[in-house]
Amino acid sequence: MTMQSIRLQNFRSYADDSFEFDGGVNIIVGPNASGKTNLLEAILVACRGSSYRARDIELVRFEQLWARLDAQTVDQQRAVKLESLGGSASPKKTLVVDGSSYLRPSLSKLLPVVLFEPEHLLLLSGGPERRRVFLDDLLEQTTPGFSTLRRQYKRVLTQRNALLKQATQSRQQLFAWNIRLSELGGQVVAARYGLLERLNSSLSTVYGNIARQKHAAALRYAGTCPTDQYGSHMLRALEAAETLDYQRGFTAHGPHRDDVVLWLDGRRAQEAASRGELRTMLLAIKILELEVVAEARCQAPILLLDDVFSELDGKRRRALTEFLRPYQTFITTTDADVVIQHFMNDCHIIPMS
């Protein structure tokens, strides 16, 4: 679904500004602090209703009580309204699609979108939380009900951790939370494992296409419990570790502690791969993310590239350019020449002052 225009009112640094877009590649050019990333963020919020980098309250312009985004796609009018409730409380957020309002929109009311931003360059070399968030964010975009499952797991985990900090609480009370947490944990890991299988089915091929030679690449789930019947194993682990969990004050087993290990030609990539190999792996994963979202949602997602084009060398820029042709794309940059040469004249420039 192609986005044709957007209007930003009291959103971030924008008081009231409108932008029109092309159905192909849109290059947002301007110096630092000119609002490029804020515009990209507005497009993402208009698509999926939430930001990738901030709480809702931070999206409302300083000293304003409301913010609004109005987006026009080829066949749909969308609006996201944020209304302050006072103080530090999160504002009331409403998504409006063709005149119908939704406080908690279902997946079908959200538009598919894939983001590639500087923090993603740490996806492979950074801590495990980045990789867990990547999987879960992608599942939210592709799996109906996963967003609710994710919230439920976090809620039950918070409750169990709160009990662990209360030494007077009985072990019997904790047992009920162990059962519920392991049930939800088993569902979370089953969804993650299924997603990894889909990514692995094409990862070596896509990686090899970028590197211009054959390689064996894989993403392997590294759980705190065996993935086969994860929920049952997790329940036993929670029961066995209760004393230690009381001492630590937190839950040490479950999807919130798991990781994903990257393998390249029989080596653990996080330990043995070069910087260039890691960037090739990351680019392959982001390209597969586009394909997975497109398959699951039966429509091409919008692609957002926030100042990462200049972080890739010529070979990887060319590979990315080849894969993004079917998608409406928004690229932010401080140096248009770095980007434009890869698209000839087939791009729309959006200058920022």
Buried (B, 14 or more C-beta within 10 A) or exposed (E): BBBBEBBBBBBBBBEEBEBEBBEBBBBBBBEEEBBBBBBBBBBBBBBBBBBBEEEBBEBBBEEEEBBBBBBBBEEEEBBBBBEBEEEEEEBEBBBBBEEEEBEEBEBEBBBBBBBBBEBBBEBBBEEBEBBBEBBBBBBBBBBEEBBEBBEBBEEBBEBBBEBBEEEEEEEEEBBEBBBBBBBBBBBBBBBBBEBBEBBBEBBBEBBBBBBEEEBEBBBBBEBBBEBEEBBBBBBEBBBEBBEEBBEEEEBEBBBBBBBBBBBBBEEEBBEEBEEEBBBBBBBBBBBBBBBBBBEBBEEBBBBBBBBBBEEBEEBBBEBBBEBBEEBBBBBBBBEBEBBBEBBEEEBBEBEBE
